Amino acid sequence: MAIPSEVTTALGIIGGTLLSFCSIPQLVVMWKNRSARDVSMAWIVSLTLGLMVQSAYLILLEAWAGAIPLIVQVVLAVGVLGSKIVLDNGMFGMSTPLNAAPVQVETGGSDAKDAKIVSA
């Protein structure tokens, strides 16, 4: 039994669309918390490279139902990678996660060397 090409194309588009947007929640959480500590650099770099290679392959095959969603995934993966770099390195004043506990300093005397940090 042959499956019509319209069905396989539709499956590719639907599956690709669902996969394309799966990085959006990760990006939202990273920027909301101003933290990317839980995102593995090795994972996001290997994912981005793999998506790029797979996209090139599908473009060469002119398999657009698969290539276009992968290109969207590449863009989002680059966004996650860039966000990780920015947030991990404290660029643009983003070094303190929003959910970090406030820090209080107690001074035991008039000298700054007597000061100690205590948690809130």
C-alpha positions in Angstrom: 0.0 0.0 0.0 1.5 3.3 -1.1 1.1 6.3 1.1 0.2 9.5 -0.9 3.0 12.1 -1.0 0.6 14.7 0.5 0.3 12.6 3.6 4.0 12.2 4.1 4.5 15.9 3.4 1.8 16.8 6.0 3.4 14.5 8.6 6.8 16.1 8.0 5.3 19.6 8.3 3.3 18.8 11.4 6.2 17.0 13.2 8.7 19.6 12.1 6.6 22.4 13.4 6.1 20.8 16.8 9.8 20.2 17.1 10.7 23.6 15.8 9.1 25.4 18.7 10.2 23.1 21.5 13.1 25.4 22.3 10.9 28.4 23.0 9.9 27.4 26.6 13.6 26.9 27.4 14.5 30.4 26.1 11.6 31.9 28.1 12.7 30.2 31.4 16.4 31.1 30.8 15.6 34.8 30.4 12.9 34.9 33.1 15.3 33.5 35.6 18.4 35.1 34.1 20.1 31.8 34.4 21.4 29.2 32.0 23.2 27.0 34.6 21.0 24.0 33.9 21.7 24.1 30.2 24.6 22.0 29.1 27.0 23.7 26.8 28.1 20.4 25.2 24.4 19.6 24.5 23.5 22.9 22.9 26.6 23.0 20.8 26.2 19.5 19.5 22.5 20.0 19.0 23.1 23.2 17.0 25.8 21.6 14.8 23.7 18.5 14.2 20.7 20.6 13.2 22.9 22.6 10.8 24.3 19.5 9.1 20.9 17.9 8.9 19.4 21.1 7.5 22.1 21.2 4.8 21.4 17.6 3.9 17.7 18.2 3.6 18.2 21.3 1.5 20.4 19.4 -0.9 17.7 16.8 -1.2 15.2 19.6 -1.7 13.1 18.0 1.1 11.5 21.3 2.1 8.9 19.8 4.5 11.8 18.7 6.7 14.3 21.4 5.9 12.2 24.5 6.8 11.3 23.3 10.3 15.0 22.3 10.9 16.1 25.8 9.8 13.7 27.3 12.4 15.2 24.9 15.0 18.7 26.0 14.1 17.7 29.7 14.7 16.2 28.8 18.0 19.1 26.6 19.0 21.5 29.5 18.2 19.2 31.6 20.4 19.6 29.2 23.3 23.4 29.0 22.7 23.7 32.8 22.6 21.5 33.1 25.7 23.7 30.6 27.5 26.8 32.5 26.6 25.4 35.9 27.6 23.8 34.7 30.9 26.7 32.5 32.0 29.2 35.3 31.4 27.2 38.1 33.0 27.0 40.1 29.8 24.6 43.1 29.7 24.3 43.1 33.5 22.7 39.7 33.6 25.0 38.0 36.1 22.6 37.6 39.0 19.7 35.3 38.5 16.3 36.8 39.5 15.6 34.0 41.9 18.9 34.4 43.7 18.6 35.0 47.5 19.4 38.5 48.6 22.7 38.9 50.4 23.2 40.9 53.6 26.5 42.1 55.0 27.1 42.3 58.8 29.9 44.5 60.1 31.4 43.4 63.4 33.4 46.6 63.9 34.5 49.7 62.2 37.0 47.9 59.9 35.8 46.5 56.6 37.9 43.4 57.2 35.6 42.4 60.0 32.6 42.3 57.6 31.0 39.0 56.8 28.3 37.9 54.4 25.3 36.3 55.8 22.3 34.9 53.9 18.9 36.5 54.2 
